[in-house]
Amino acid sequence: MSGLNLNKQELKRSGSTLVYWLTGPEKAPLVVFTHGATIDHRTWNPQLKALEGKYRVLLWDVRGHGQSQPIGEDFTIAGAAEDLVAIMDKLKVKQAIFVGQSMGGNISQELAFYHPERVNAMFLLGCACNTWKLTGLEKLQIKWGVPMLEHYPSGLWLSQATSRSSIDPKVRDYLADASSKTMKAGNFNHIWNALALCLHYEPDYRIECPLMLAHGEHDNLGNFKKVMPKWTWRDPMSRYVVIPNAGHVANQDNPKFFNQLLLDFLHQCAPVK
């Protein structure tokens, strides 16, 4: 992996074996990294060295992804958030800082929505706002787009998705490898259906913890570029940053910029020596 000593652990829950990894000082603030749809915990490898010795780090494979198999009971984003709460309970950790990319950001938001007391801060990268009001066109795109994926050639989808998600050929190779394993496990449609169903408009809701909103300069997936600047107006403790020279997986495309942004955010929310 990254050369660091990662302690691999498992938790059997709701028909799946959740696999997660821990590293860093046990008494340091916990930072939880959650990956995007169809990939796995390896997407965060470029961040591990930057946090070494400073923070306790939790990586995990969301059920149905990577080593957390099988997908188990009906997969939902809120259910994945409950998986994460169960892991925290097992570790006897009351609160953490959550870093989520794409689907990982949606999972982090659901955890904050249902369990705000467990969240110290959130760093959301390239993800939709779960509680934002969708336009009529966006609703139609979700209604018709997700079912069409069942009839889309898997090889073509994989090629197009990886090419649009990263500007770095090596990162694209990783995305293709991780996503192909998820597809072979038969979890593809379950995951995308869950993402479509996780959006719930909450006009009076506010995220009341430190919140970093970011996306890559060349991230043309979803509505992140349109919504994130407005999102910062809604939530009083939020900040918005565009990561240069990066696509959808900006933490891998431009790790130097992302890592410094993340460290600055962590030092503000949970300073360590």
C-alpha positions, 0 to 999 in steps of 0.5 A: 500500500503506502509503506505505512503500518496499517492495522487491518480489521473486520466487522460483520454487519447486515450480511457483509464483512466490512473491512477497514484499516487504522494507522496513526497515534491512537489518542490523536483525533480520528480522520475517516476517509471514505472513497467514491462509488465503485472504487476502494480505500486505495484512492486515499494512498496519496494522503497517508504519508501527509498525515503520518504521526499527526492524526489517527486515520481510518480507511475502509471499503464501503460494503460492496466495494473492494474487500467489503463483500458481499454487499449484504442487505439492500444497499443504501447511502444512509445504511452505509453511514450506519455501517461507519457509525458501527465501526466507530462504536466498535473502536469506542470513538465518539467523534471524528473528522470525515473526508469523503470523495464523491459517494464518500461525501454523500455517506459523510453527509448522511452520517452528519444528518442523522448523527450530527453529534458524531461529526467534528468537521467534514471535508467533501470533495466532488460530491453532490449536496444530499439535501439540495433542491434539484431542478426539474431537469436534474430529477428527469436525468436521475429518473431515466439515467440510472435505469439506462445504466443497466443496458449500457455496455459495461466495458464502454461505461468503464472506459468513459467513466475512468477517462472523465474522472481523472487527468492522470493516466496512472490514476485512470489505471487504478480507477479501472482496476478498482471499478472492474472488481466492483462490477465483477462482484455484481454490485454496480446497479445497487450502488448507482441506484442507492446514490440516486435515492439518497438525495432528499431536499431539506429546505431548513437544514444546515450543516453546523460544523466546519465544512470544506467543499472542494472539487477539481478544476476539470471536474465536469461530473455532476453539478458540483461546480454550480451548486458548491458556491451556492452551498457555501451561502447556505451553511455558515461554517463552510469554505469552497475551494477549486483544486487546480490541475485536477479532475473528479478524483482531485486528491489523486490528480493533485495530491500536493495541493489537496494534502496541504488544503486538508492539513490546513483544514485539520489543523483548524478543526483539530490542531495537533502538535 
